[in-house]
Amino acid sequence: MRDRRRRWLGWVVGAALIALIAWHLSQSPEWRGFEWGRLGFLLLHVRARLLFLAILVTCSSYAIRAHRWKFFVDPVKECSFRILLAGQFLGFSSVYLIGRAGEVVRPAYIASRERLPFVSQVAVWVVERVYDSVALAILLALALYFEPIPGAAKGGVLAVHRMHVAALIIFIAAAAAVPALVLFRIHSSQLTRWVDLHLRFARGKRRLLGALGSFSAGLAVMSNPWDFSASVASTVLLWALNVTMIWLDFLSLGGHVAALSWWSAGLIQFVAAVGLLVQLPGIGGGFQVAVLLALEKLFRVSAEAAAGAAILTYVTLTIPCLLVALVFLAHEGLTFKKLRLMVNAEGSI
């Protein structure tokens, strides 16, 4: 019940933030003259071939995520790529449908199907978050180096400053997490012995010892040079694909947006990834608003084109994932309700 209240509170806060941003936009001169007909024209005249390529790139990114998860877990067990791929699609579709609470679906599904401890897959998820955080911070630094914000958009200096602050926070958090995880992996046996000696309650001791051992096993990629190198290479490829998806969407839309470079799309990708943290069930919100604001403030894109790009990128990101997830659900005789029960069963262990 407490988790449900916390989830609802997160949704209310997220919705309030998005509503506040929408109200602020509606008061600006650019958005008071918003032309809905122009937006419809842009979306109806999208270049289908480039949009199809963007969808292929999106699907490929989930496959790369599955390969990376395999590199993470291979030191413990050689898992089925099909199960890992299904886990990516089912997990991210759950995030798009129910918000950040859906993050637990991937580790729970993979743990259930591969008969692995749930905590070990939570550890894999934590490592994945660290990799992605470092990649995002580096992406922003490279994008700003190769594609400085144009002089015409100097009004977006505050937005750039906030991007720097967000990247710094992300990088510091990731930099702090890496040595902490490495130290835990190295000293997990000593920690386990300490808990065994000092914890009195037998039932709690067994559960905690099992969780510590499973979490340590999930960090095994850190001690395997090949899998570690392959996971880093997969992360580089993954984020290159994520930026390419946005860039192809911009090209398909045409106009001013299509003139933006790949590195400009990298800047938008960073802002969009941060915006994705505010994810309202079924409708998103943070992602679209982040893309829209970045295009308007940083690159002086018109309101209609910015709105069209925000809609197009979100649809390209979510719809293919949801459709493929439905295929996996049908193939395995699952529903999202059964998937939730699976998650609850794994999480209670």
C-alpha positions as CSV (number, residue, x, y, z in Angstrom):
1,M,0.0,0.0,0.0
2,R,2.9,2.4,0.9
3,D,4.5,1.7,-2.5
4,R,1.2,2.5,-4.3
5,R,0.9,5.8,-2.4
6,R,4.5,6.7,-3.3
7,R,3.8,5.8,-6.9
8,W,0.7,8.0,-7.1
9,L,2.6,10.8,-5.4
10,G,5.3,10.5,-8.1
11,W,2.7,10.6,-10.8
12,V,0.9,13.7,-9.3
13,V,4.2,15.6,-8.9
14,G,5.3,14.6,-12.5
15,A,1.9,15.7,-13.9
16,A,2.1,19.0,-12.0
17,L,5.5,19.7,-13.4
18,I,4.5,19.0,-16.9
19,A,1.3,21.1,-16.5
20,L,3.4,24.0,-15.2
21,I,5.8,23.8,-18.2
22,A,2.8,23.6,-20.6
23,W,1.2,26.7,-18.9
24,H,4.5,28.5,-19.1
25,L,4.8,27.7,-22.8
26,S,1.3,28.8,-23.5
27,Q,2.2,32.3,-22.2
28,S,5.2,32.7,-24.5
29,P,4.7,34.7,-27.7
30,E,5.9,31.8,-29.9
31,W,3.3,29.5,-28.5
32,R,0.4,31.9,-28.5
33,G,0.5,31.8,-32.2
34,F,0.8,28.1,-32.5
35,E,-0.5,26.8,-35.8
36,W,-2.1,23.3,-35.4
37,G,-2.5,23.1,-39.1
38,R,1.2,23.5,-39.6
39,L,1.9,20.7,-37.1
40,G,-0.5,18.4,-38.9
41,F,1.1,19.2,-42.2
42,L,4.5,18.4,-40.9
43,L,3.4,15.0,-39.4
44,L,1.5,14.1,-42.5
45,H,4.4,14.7,-44.8
46,V,7.0,12.8,-42.9
47,R,9.5,10.9,-45.1
48,A,8.4,7.3,-44.6
49,R,11.7,5.7,-45.6
50,L,13.7,7.7,-43.0
51,L,11.1,7.1,-40.4
52,F,11.2,3.3,-41.1
53,L,15.0,3.4,-40.7
54,A,14.5,5.2,-37.3
55,I,12.2,2.4,-36.2
56,L,14.8,-0.2,-37.3
57,V,17.5,1.6,-35.3
58,T,15.1,1.7,-32.3
59,C,14.6,-2.1,-32.4
60,S,18.3,-2.6,-32.9
61,S,19.0,-0.7,-29.7
62,Y,16.9,-3.1,-27.7
63,A,18.9,-6.0,-29.2
64,I,22.1,-4.3,-28.2
65,R,20.8,-3.9,-24.7
66,A,20.0,-7.7,-24.7
67,H,23.6,-8.4,-25.8
68,R,25.0,-6.2,-23.1
69,W,22.9,-7.8,-20.5
70,K,24.3,-11.2,-21.7
71,F,27.8,-9.9,-21.2
72,F,26.9,-8.8,-17.7
73,V,25.4,-12.2,-16.8
74,D,27.6,-14.6,-18.7
75,P,30.2,-14.9,-15.9
76,V,27.4,-16.4,-13.8
77,K,25.3,-18.3,-16.4
78,E,25.1,-18.5,-20.2
79,C,21.6,-17.2,-20.8
80,S,19.3,-17.4,-23.8
81,F,19.5,-14.4,-26.0
82,R,15.8,-14.7,-26.8
83,I,14.9,-14.5,-23.1
84,L,17.2,-11.5,-22.6
85,L,15.7,-9.8,-25.7
86,A,12.1,-10.4,-24.5
87,G,13.1,-9.0,-21.1
88,Q,14.2,-5.7,-22.7
89,F,11.1,-5.3,-24.7
90,L,8.8,-6.3,-21.9
91,G,10.7,-4.2,-19.4
92,F,10.8,-1.0,-21.3
93,S,7.2,-1.4,-22.5
94,S,6.2,-1.7,-18.8
95,V,8.1,1.6,-18.1
96,Y,6.2,3.3,-21.0
97,L,2.9,2.0,-19.7
98,I,3.1,2.3,-15.9
99,G,6.0,4.7,-15.4
100,R,9.3,4.1,-13.5
101,A,7.7,1.4,-11.4
102,G,8.1,-0.8,-14.5
103,E,11.9,-0.9,-14.2
104,V,11.7,-4.0,-12.0
105,V,10.1,-6.0,-14.8
106,R,13.4,-6.7,-16.7
107,P,15.3,-8.2,-13.8
108,A,12.3,-10.1,-12.5
109,Y,11.4,-11.6,-15.9
110,I,15.0,-12.6,-16.7
111,A,15.5,-14.1,-13.2
112,S,12.3,-16.1,-13.4
113,R,12.9,-17.4,-16.9
114,E,16.6,-18.2,-16.4
115,R,16.1,-19.5,-12.8
116,L,18.6,-17.0,-11.4
117,P,18.3,-15.1,-8.1
118,F,16.3,-12.0,-8.5
119,V,18.8,-10.0,-6.5
120,S,21.6,-11.0,-9.0
121,Q,19.6,-9.4,-11.8
122,V,18.9,-6.3,-9.8
123,A,22.7,-6.0,-9.5
124,V,23.0,-6.3,-13.3
125,W,20.4,-3.5,-13.6
126,V,22.4,-1.3,-11.2
127,V,25.6,-1.9,-13.3
128,E,23.6,-1.1,-16.5
129,R,22.4,2.2,-14.9
130,V,26.0,3.2,-14.0
131,Y,27.2,2.4,-17.6
132,D,24.3,4.5,-19.1
133,S,24.9,7.4,-16.7
134,V,28.6,7.6,-17.6
135,A,27.7,7.3,-21.3
136,L,25.2,10.2,-21.0
137,A,27.7,12.5,-19.4
138,I,30.3,11.8,-22.0
139,L,27.8,12.2,-24.8
140,L,26.9,15.7,-23.6
141,A,30.6,16.7,-23.3
142,L,31.4,15.4,-26.9
143,A,28.2,17.0,-28.3
144,L,29.0,20.4,-26.9
145,Y,32.6,20.1,-28.1
146,F,31.7,19.1,-31.7
147,E,28.5,21.2,-31.9
148,P,28.7,24.4,-29.9
149,I,25.3,26.1,-29.4
150,P,24.9,28.5,-32.3
151,G,25.1,32.2,-31.6
152,A,21.5,32.7,-32.6
153,A,20.5,30.5,-29.6
154,K,22.5,32.3,-26.9
155,G,19.2,32.9,-25.2
156,G,19.5,29.3,-24.2
157,V,22.6,29.8,-22.1
158,L,20.6,29.0,-18.9
159,A,19.4,25.8,-20.5
160,V,23.0,24.8,-21.4
161,H,24.1,25.6,-17.8
162,R,21.4,23.4,-16.5
163,M,22.5,20.6,-18.8
164,H,26.0,21.0,-17.5
165,V,24.7,20.7,-13.9
166,A,22.6,17.7,-14.7
167,A,25.5,16.0,-16.4
168,L,27.8,16.8,-13.5
169,I,25.3,15.3,-11.0
170,I,24.9,12.2,-13.2
171,F,28.7,11.8,-13.6
172,I,29.5,12.3,-9.9
173,A,26.8,9.7,-8.9
174,A,28.1,7.2,-11.4
175,A,31.7,7.9,-10.4
176,A,30.8,7.3,-6.8
177,A,28.9,4.1,-7.6
178,V,31.7,2.5,-9.6
179,P,34.3,2.2,-6.7
180,A,31.5,1.3,-4.3
181,L,30.4,-1.6,-6.5
182,V,34.0,-2.7,-7.1
183,L,34.8,-2.7,-3.4
184,F,31.6,-4.6,-2.6
185,R,32.5,-7.2,-5.2
186,I,36.1,-7.6,-3.8
187,H,35.1,-7.7,-0.2
188,S,31.7,-9.4,-0.4
189,S,33.0,-12.6,1.2
190,Q,34.4,-10.7,4.2
191,L,31.1,-8.8,4.4
192,T,29.2,-12.1,4.3
193,R,31.3,-13.6,7.1
194,W,30.8,-10.4,9.2
195,V,27.0,-10.6,8.8
196,D,27.1,-14.4,9.5
197,L,28.9,-13.7,12.8
198,H,27.0,-10.6,14.0
199,L,23.4,-11.0,12.9
200,R,21.4,-12.9,15.4
201,F,18.0,-13.6,13.8
202,A,18.4,-16.8,11.9
203,R,15.6,-16.2,9.3
204,G,16.8,-12.6,8.5
205,K,20.4,-13.9,8.4
206,R,19.6,-16.5,5.7
207,R,17.8,-14.0,3.5
208,L,20.4,-11.3,3.9
209,L,23.3,-13.7,3.2
210,G,21.5,-15.0,0.1
211,A,20.9,-11.5,-1.1
212,L,24.5,-10.5,-0.6
213,G,25.8,-13.5,-2.4
214,S,23.4,-13.0,-5.3
215,F,24.2,-9.3,-5.6
216,S,27.9,-10.1,-5.7
217,A,27.3,-12.7,-8.4
218,G,25.5,-10.1,-10.5
219,L,28.6,-7.9,-10.4
220,A,30.8,-10.7,-11.8
221,V,31.3,-8.8,-15.1
222,M,33.7,-6.5,-13.2
223,S,36.2,-9.4,-12.8
224,N,36.0,-10.7,-16.4
225,P,38.1,-8.6,-18.8
226,W,36.5,-9.9,-22.0
227,D,32.9,-9.4,-20.8
228,F,33.8,-6.1,-19.3
229,S,35.3,-4.8,-22.5
230,A,32.4,-6.2,-24.6
231,S,29.9,-4.5,-22.3
232,V,31.7,-1.1,-22.7
233,A,31.7,-1.5,-26.5
234,S,28.0,-2.4,-26.4
235,T,27.3,0.7,-24.4
236,V,29.1,2.9,-27.0
237,L,27.2,1.3,-29.8
238,L,23.9,1.6,-27.9
239,W,24.1,5.3,-27.3
240,A,25.3,5.9,-30.9
241,L,22.1,4.1,-32.0
242,N,19.9,6.1,-29.6
243,V,21.3,9.4,-31.1
244,T,20.9,8.1,-34.6
245,M,17.2,7.3,-34.0
246,I,16.5,10.9,-33.0
247,W,18.6,12.3,-35.9
248,L,16.7,10.1,-38.4
249,D,13.4,11.4,-37.0
250,F,14.6,14.9,-37.5
251,L,15.6,14.2,-41.1
252,S,12.3,12.6,-41.8
253,L,10.4,15.6,-40.5
254,G,12.3,18.0,-42.9
255,G,12.6,21.8,-42.6
256,H,14.8,23.5,-39.9
257,V,14.9,20.3,-37.8
258,A,16.4,18.3,-40.7
259,A,19.3,20.7,-40.9
260,L,20.4,19.8,-37.4
261,S,23.6,17.7,-37.2
262,W,24.1,14.3,-35.6
263,W,25.8,16.0,-32.6
264,S,22.9,18.3,-32.2
265,A,20.7,15.2,-32.0
266,G,23.2,14.0,-29.3
267,L,22.4,17.1,-27.2
268,I,18.7,16.5,-27.7
269,Q,19.2,12.8,-26.7
270,F,20.8,13.9,-23.4
271,V,18.0,16.2,-22.5
272,A,15.4,13.6,-23.6
273,A,17.0,10.9,-21.4
274,V,16.8,13.2,-18.4
275,G,13.2,14.0,-19.3
276,L,12.4,10.3,-19.5
277,L,12.8,10.2,-15.7
278,V,9.5,11.9,-15.5
279,Q,7.4,9.2,-17.1
280,L,3.6,9.3,-16.6
281,P,1.7,6.0,-17.2
282,G,0.7,5.5,-20.8
283,I,1.3,9.1,-21.9
284,G,5.0,9.8,-21.1
285,G,5.3,13.6,-20.8
286,G,8.8,14.3,-19.6
287,F,10.4,12.9,-22.8
288,Q,8.3,15.0,-25.2
289,V,8.6,18.1,-23.1
290,A,12.4,17.8,-22.9
291,V,12.8,17.3,-26.7
292,L,10.4,20.2,-27.4
293,L,12.1,22.6,-25.0
294,A,15.6,21.7,-26.1
295,L,14.7,22.3,-29.8
296,E,13.1,25.6,-29.0
297,K,15.6,27.0,-26.5
298,L,18.9,25.7,-27.9
299,F,18.2,25.7,-31.7
300,R,15.4,28.2,-32.1
301,V,13.2,25.7,-33.9
302,S,9.6,26.9,-34.5
303,A,7.0,25.8,-32.0
304,E,5.2,23.6,-34.6
305,A,8.4,21.9,-35.8
306,A,9.5,21.3,-32.2
307,A,6.2,19.8,-31.2
308,G,6.2,17.6,-34.3
309,A,9.8,16.4,-33.5
310,A,8.8,15.7,-29.9
311,I,5.8,13.6,-30.9
312,L,7.7,11.8,-33.7
313,T,10.6,10.8,-31.5
314,Y,8.4,9.6,-28.7
315,V,6.3,7.5,-31.0
316,T,9.4,6.0,-32.7
317,L,10.8,5.1,-29.2
318,T,7.7,3.6,-27.7
319,I,5.3,2.1,-30.3
320,P,7.8,-0.4,-31.8
321,C,8.7,-1.5,-28.3
322,L,5.1,-2.0,-27.3
323,L,4.2,-3.9,-30.5
324,V,7.2,-6.3,-30.1
325,A,6.3,-6.7,-26.4
326,L,2.8,-7.8,-27.4
327,V,4.3,-10.4,-29.7
328,F,6.5,-11.8,-26.9
329,L,3.5,-11.8,-24.5
330,A,1.4,-13.7,-27.1
331,H,4.2,-16.2,-27.8
332,E,4.6,-17.0,-24.1
333,G,1.0,-17.0,-23.2
334,L,1.5,-14.0,-20.9
335,T,-0.4,-10.8,-20.1
336,F,0.8,-7.7,-18.4
337,K,-1.3,-8.8,-15.4
338,K,0.6,-12.2,-15.3
339,L,3.8,-10.3,-15.8
340,R,3.0,-8.2,-12.7
341,L,2.3,-11.4,-10.7
342,M,5.7,-12.8,-11.8
343,V,7.4,-9.6,-10.7
344,N,5.6,-9.7,-7.3
345,A,6.7,-13.4,-6.9
346,E,10.3,-12.6,-7.6
347,G,10.4,-9.5,-5.5
348,S,9.0,-11.3,-2.5
349,I,11.9,-13.8,-2.5
